[in-house]
């Protein structure tokens, strides 16, 4: 019985470790993926609020709120709602970065690592599709309401 439990424990641990695995997304986003930044950045993230549509399909990211410490209240749709487990923004010398993690049926551990482009007012970066272990370049454009 004891060896059966050990085998099951190892299998579960292996599955959990592989599920959240993602490719390199930049040191800052990798570090921030576990904890949003502690130092407040007042007003730096207000330009992120709103609806964003991915330019290559029927995917929508809605950033409802962004606090001064970068924590975001976000929703994701394809076209129905997909659970967002984690969402935040960080400010770096190179600009504003956005990280969104999805946890739902068909989206276990899928992530977006995006940069806010002030010149084009777009979000661009990578989408990591965890189940397929593939990364795609993506662009989100602001939806005018």
ABEGO torsion letter per residue (X at the ends): XAAAAAAAAAAAAAAAAAAABBBBAEAAAAAAAABBBABBBBGAAAAABEBBBBAAEBBBBBBABBBAAGBBBBBBBOABBBBBABBBBBBBAAEBBBBBBBBBBGABGBBBBBBBBAAAGBBBEBBBBAAAGBBBBBBBBBBBX
